Structures are given as structure tokens and as C-alpha cells.
Amino acid sequence: MLNEKDPKVLKSMYAYRREVFREGALSTKEKELIALALSSVKQCEKCLTYHAEEAKKNGATEQEILEALEVAMYMSGPPAMIWTEEIDRIVNP
């Protein structure tokens, strides 16, 4: 595991994430919705679940989450929305 072999790398990655997702011109909620859409396009199920939960924690509504995923589908085609049943769980809790 990376954390055991080189913990500095993982700590650096998490520090970078904290900096990227801090409030700025875009809110943390907006950044999480972007990350959610990209997770769908990249077909990373763990990322998809994580960013959906983080978006909710930061105030995203079910409708905002659905629309972010719909934008992902529009930009990359239907595979962005049909590659995992996790999307159905996220948009139909």
C-alpha cells in the first residue's frame, strides 16, 4: 500500500486536494459537482460515490447532482450515465 511505503506522497496528495477544494471563486459544492461529473466520465466508481457524498455534505441537492451527471452525459455520451448501477443509487436514493 502506498501509505505504508511512502506516506509523504499520500499526505501531499491530500494536502493538494484540500487546497483545490477550498472555497474560492467556485464554492466547494460546485467543485464537488464538477468532480462528480468527471468521475462519471472517467468511470471511477469509488470517485463517483465519494464526490456524490461530498457534494451532498456541501449542500448539493438531488436535482443538482442529477443535472451535473446529465451534463457529463451530454458532453461524453450515454456511457457516462449507464456504466454503473451506482449512478442509479445516487440519483434515486
C-alpha positions as CSV (number, residue, x, y, z in Angstrom):
1,M,0.0,0.0,0.0
2,L,1.3,3.5,-0.9
3,N,0.7,4.9,2.5
4,E,2.9,2.3,4.1
5,K,5.7,2.5,1.5
6,D,5.8,6.3,1.0
7,P,3.4,8.2,3.3
8,K,4.8,11.6,2.2
9,V,3.3,11.1,-1.3
10,L,-0.2,10.3,0.1
11,K,0.0,13.2,2.5
12,S,1.0,15.5,-0.3
13,M,-1.9,14.3,-2.4
14,Y,-4.4,15.0,0.4
15,A,-2.9,18.4,1.0
16,Y,-3.3,19.2,-2.7
17,R,-6.9,18.0,-2.6
18,R,-7.7,20.3,0.4
19,E,-6.3,23.2,-1.4
20,V,-8.1,22.5,-4.7
21,F,-11.5,22.0,-2.9
22,R,-11.3,25.0,-0.6
23,E,-13.9,27.8,-1.1
24,G,-12.8,30.3,-3.7
25,A,-14.4,31.7,-6.8
26,L,-16.2,28.4,-7.0
27,S,-17.9,27.0,-3.9
28,T,-16.8,23.7,-2.5
29,K,-20.2,22.4,-3.6
30,E,-19.7,23.5,-7.2
31,K,-16.2,21.9,-7.2
32,E,-17.7,18.6,-5.9
33,L,-20.3,18.6,-8.6
34,I,-17.6,19.1,-11.2
35,A,-15.6,16.2,-9.7
36,L,-18.8,14.1,-9.7
37,A,-19.3,14.7,-13.4
38,L,-15.7,13.9,-14.2
39,S,-15.9,10.8,-12.0
40,S,-18.7,9.6,-14.2
41,V,-16.9,10.4,-17.4
42,K,-13.7,8.7,-16.1
43,Q,-15.8,5.7,-14.9
44,C,-14.3,5.7,-11.4
45,E,-17.0,4.2,-9.1
46,K,-15.2,4.9,-5.9
47,C,-14.6,8.5,-7.0
48,L,-18.3,8.8,-8.1
49,T,-19.5,7.6,-4.7
50,Y,-17.1,9.8,-2.8
51,H,-17.8,13.0,-4.7
52,A,-21.6,12.4,-4.6
53,E,-21.4,12.2,-0.8
54,E,-19.1,15.2,-0.6
55,A,-21.4,17.2,-2.8
56,K,-24.3,16.4,-0.5
57,K,-22.3,17.3,2.6
58,N,-21.6,20.7,0.9
59,G,-25.3,21.3,0.2
60,A,-25.9,19.9,-3.2
61,T,-29.5,18.8,-3.8
62,E,-30.5,15.6,-5.6
63,Q,-31.6,17.7,-8.6
64,E,-28.1,19.4,-8.7
65,I,-26.4,16.0,-8.6
66,L,-28.7,14.7,-11.4
67,E,-28.1,17.7,-13.6
68,A,-24.3,17.5,-13.1
69,L,-24.5,13.9,-14.2
70,E,-26.7,14.9,-17.2
71,V,-24.1,17.4,-18.3
72,A,-21.5,14.7,-18.1
73,M,-23.7,12.5,-20.3
74,Y,-24.2,15.3,-22.8
75,M,-20.5,16.1,-23.1
76,S,-19.3,12.5,-23.3
77,G,-22.3,10.5,-24.5
78,P,-24.6,8.0,-22.8
79,P,-21.8,5.8,-21.4
80,A,-21.2,8.5,-18.8
81,M,-24.6,7.6,-17.2
82,I,-25.0,3.9,-17.9
83,W,-21.7,2.3,-16.9
84,T,-22.6,1.6,-13.3
85,E,-25.7,0.9,-11.2
86,E,-24.1,3.2,-8.6
87,I,-25.4,6.2,-10.6
88,D,-29.0,4.9,-10.2
89,R,-28.4,4.7,-6.4
90,I,-27.1,8.2,-6.3
91,V,-29.9,9.8,-8.3
92,N,-32.6,7.7,-6.8
93,P,-31.7,7.4,-3.1
